[in-house]
Amino acid sequence: MYATSLGDDGAELRPLEVWHAGELLDNIDRGREFIGRHIGLADAVSDLDGAHAWLKSYADKRGADAGSLHGLWLDGKLVGGLLFRVWDTPSGVCEAGCWLEPAAAGRGLVTRGLRVLFDWAFEERGMHRVEWHVSSANEPSISVARRLGMTREGVLRENYPHRGVRTSTEIWAVLAAEWRAARARTAQDDH
């Protein structure tokens, strides 16, 4: 299977598959409270059966071309992941997401990995739009959207019940033409 280097720090983007259930559970256990502050993954993956079921749901999505899951590995250890939670080829719209354990935060892993996946979505798969849905209280994730050049399009007020509290969701997005223009500017600046 593939392993894409994300830099000189030992970070890689790799498949995250059903047989990684134990590693996923370990990853979630190391960051359960941190990860669970804004997303339901920490609650869904509460034991090995939950980890297996969640990974199987993404294997099924990949098989149906309706989503995908990718692990972020640092020095051979799973520290987080990236996903296309929604993938709709006919409309050209997908929704990306992420999680990361606290020890791996602040290294740019999510941003670097998403650049690889956005390039793939736009250039290989012909997607028109990538969306990012994020809790209004999740500043690190909002910062990722900004670094990726996404535009904040609106807020769904108190739409998501999470751990007994209604939270608001910001919708960020980048269009294929915007992504290509930004990547061209970056390449030009590098020369």
C-alpha positions in Angstrom: 0.0 0.0 0.0 1.0 3.6 -0.3 2.9 5.7 2.2 3.3 9.4 1.3 6.0 11.3 3.1 4.7 14.6 4.6 8.2 16.0 5.2 11.5 15.3 6.9 10.0 14.8 10.4 9.0 11.1 9.9 5.4 12.0 9.1 3.5 9.9 6.6 0.0 9.6 5.1 -1.0 6.0 4.8 -4.2 3.9 4.4 -6.1 3.3 7.6 -7.8 0.0 7.3 -9.9 -2.4 9.3 -6.9 -4.4 10.4 -5.6 -1.2 12.2 -8.4 -1.4 14.8 -6.0 -1.9 17.7 -3.8 1.0 16.6 -6.8 3.2 16.1 -8.1 2.4 19.6 -4.6 3.2 21.1 -4.5 6.5 19.2 -8.0 7.5 20.4 -7.2 6.3 24.0 -4.1 8.6 24.0 -6.2 11.6 23.1 -9.7 10.7 24.0 -10.7 13.9 25.8 -8.8 16.1 23.4 -10.3 14.5 20.3 -13.8 14.3 21.9 -14.0 18.0 22.6 -15.6 18.7 19.2 -16.2 15.5 17.4 -18.0 12.2 18.1 -15.2 9.9 17.1 -13.9 9.4 20.6 -17.3 8.2 21.7 -17.8 5.9 18.6 -14.4 4.3 19.2 -14.7 3.3 22.8 -13.4 -0.2 22.5 -11.9 -2.6 20.0 -15.3 -3.6 18.5 -16.1 0.1 18.1 -12.8 0.8 16.4 -13.3 -2.2 14.1 -16.9 -1.2 13.2 -15.9 2.4 12.5 -13.0 1.4 10.2 -15.3 -1.1 8.5 -17.8 1.7 7.8 -15.1 3.6 6.0 -13.9 0.5 4.1 -17.5 0.1 2.9 -17.6 3.8 2.0 -14.4 3.4 0.0 -15.9 0.4 -1.8 -18.9 2.4 -2.7 -16.8 5.5 -3.7 -18.6 7.4 -1.0 -15.8 8.3 1.4 -12.3 7.3 2.5 -10.0 7.2 5.5 -6.3 7.9 5.8 -4.0 7.6 8.8 -1.4 10.2 9.9 1.7 8.3 11.1 4.6 9.9 12.9 7.7 7.7 13.3 5.7 4.6 12.6 2.9 5.4 15.1 -0.7 6.3 14.2 -1.3 9.8 15.7 -4.4 10.9 13.8 -6.3 10.7 10.6 -7.8 12.5 7.7 -11.0 11.5 5.9 -13.5 12.3 3.3 -16.6 11.9 5.4 -18.8 12.5 2.3 -17.7 11.9 -1.3 -20.3 12.6 -4.0 -18.6 12.1 -7.4 -21.7 13.1 -9.5 -22.0 16.5 -7.8 -18.3 16.9 -7.5 -18.6 17.8 -3.8 -16.9 16.1 -0.8 -16.4 16.9 2.8 -13.0 16.5 4.5 -12.4 16.0 8.2 -9.6 15.1 10.7 -8.6 14.1 14.2 -5.3 14.2 16.0 -4.0 13.2 19.3 -2.6 16.1 21.4 1.1 15.0 21.3 1.0 15.4 17.5 -0.7 18.8 17.5 1.1 21.9 16.3 3.3 20.2 13.7 1.2 21.0 10.7 0.4 17.3 10.1 -3.2 17.9 9.3 -2.5 20.8 6.9 0.3 18.9 5.1 -1.8 15.7 4.8 -4.9 17.6 3.5 -2.8 19.3 0.9 -2.0 15.9 -0.5 -5.6 14.8 -0.3 -7.0 18.0 -1.8 -4.6 17.7 -4.7 -5.8 14.2 -5.3 -9.5 15.1 -5.0 -9.2 18.0 -7.5 -6.6 16.7 -9.9 -7.1 12.9 -9.9 -10.8 12.6 -9.1 -12.1 15.8 -10.7 -13.9 17.1 -7.7 -15.3 20.7 -7.9 -15.6 21.5 -4.2 -14.1 20.4 -0.9 -16.0 21.3 2.3 -14.8 21.5 5.9 -17.5 21.4 8.6 -16.1 22.5 12.0 -17.4 23.5 15.4 -17.3 27.2 15.9 -15.4 26.5 19.1 -12.7 24.4 17.4 -10.0 27.1 16.8 -7.2 24.7 15.6 -9.5 23.2 13.0 -10.6 26.6 11.8 -7.0 27.6 11.5 -6.4 24.5 9.3 -9.2 25.8 7.0 -7.6 29.2 6.8 -4.1 27.7 6.0 -5.7 25.7 3.2 -7.2 28.8 1.7 -10.8 27.9 2.3 -13.6 30.4 2.6 -16.0 30.6 5.5 -19.4 30.4 3.9 -21.7 30.4 6.9 -22.7 29.0 10.3 -25.3 26.4 11.1 -26.4 27.7 14.5 -26.7 25.1 17.2 -27.2 22.3 14.7 -25.0 19.6 16.2 -25.8 18.0 19.6 -22.5 16.9 21.1 -22.2 15.5 24.5 -25.5 17.1 25.7 -24.7 20.5 24.3 -25.9 22.1 21.0 -22.9 23.4 19.1 -22.7 25.5 16.0 -21.0 24.4 12.8 -19.0 26.6 10.5 -19.0 25.7 6.8 -15.7 26.3 5.0 -15.0 25.4 1.4 -12.5 25.7 -1.4 -13.3 25.3 -5.1 -11.1 23.5 -7.6 -10.2 26.8 -9.5 -9.3 28.5 -6.2 -7.2 25.6 -5.1 -5.3 25.4 -8.5 -4.7 29.2 -8.4 -3.3 29.1 -4.9 -1.1 26.1 -5.7 0.2 27.9 -8.8 1.1 31.0 -6.7 2.9 28.8 -4.1 4.9 27.1 -6.9 5.8 30.4 -8.4 6.8 31.8 -5.0 9.1 28.7 -4.5 11.1 29.6 -7.6 
